[in-house]
Amino acid sequence: MILSARFVTRSAMIAVLYVVVTFIFREISFLPQQIRVSEALAVLPFLEAAAIPGLFIGVLISNLLFGNLGLLDVLGGSFLTLLAAYLTHKAPNEYWAIVPPIVINAFGVSAYLSYILEIPYWPIVGSIFVGQLVAVGVLGLPLLKILKKYSKRVGFSREY
């Protein structure tokens, strides 16, 4: 499969946007009690296929540059985001589109954070679930609805 320049450019723009927003809100973007505002962008794969690799790369770079939790966080968070982004892309509607990033991060990120930080799993699940609910549900869903309204004008593409 040959990727178009448009696809690669959009992926890169989304990755950079994710990193910049994570940097701006870095004080509240890491550890168990987090609201990673940049996770509002996790809804983008519903409208734009280029967001799948864009979010993966954005999380990879953000966790590498700002996370300070090591390789497990860099790779674990990135691959969980890749899975959530793919499932968001396949969601039947915008309400289902917010479910994968909330659930996958709540249970998946908690698994390795519990191990890295040596703290109990279930409290981290609850904390990350709430943070994701705020970032993806409260911030991301309205963003998705606004972008969906203008998707034809912006030229979003669900094709790879």
C-alpha positions, 0 to 999 in steps of 0.5 A: 500500500502506497500512502499519499502525501496528504495522508502522511502530512495529516498524520504528521500534523496530528502527531505534532498537535498531540505532542504540543497539547501534551507539552502545554498540559504536561503537569496534568498529563502523566501518572495515575491522576491524570487528565491528558487534554491531548486525549481529546484528539483520540476521537479523530480516527472516527473522521480521519484515517490518518489520525490512527498513525498520527496519534500513535506517533504523538503518544510515542513522542510525548511519552518519550519526551515528557513521561519519564516512566521508561520504555514500557510506558513509551511502547505500551501507551503507544500501542494501546493508543494504536489499538484504540485509534483503530477501534475508534475508526471502526466505530458505528457512530460518534458515541461509540467512537469515544469508548475505545480510548476511554476503556483501553487506556483505563484498563491497559495503561493501568496495568503497566502503571501499576507495575512501574509505580508499584501501586494497586491496579484498581485505583489506577483504573478508576483514576485513568477512567475518570481522566479519559472520560473528561478528556475524551468524553467531555472535551473530545466528543464535542470536538468530534461533533464540531469537526463532523459538521465541517468534515466535507469542507475540511476534507476528512477521509476515512480511507487509508 
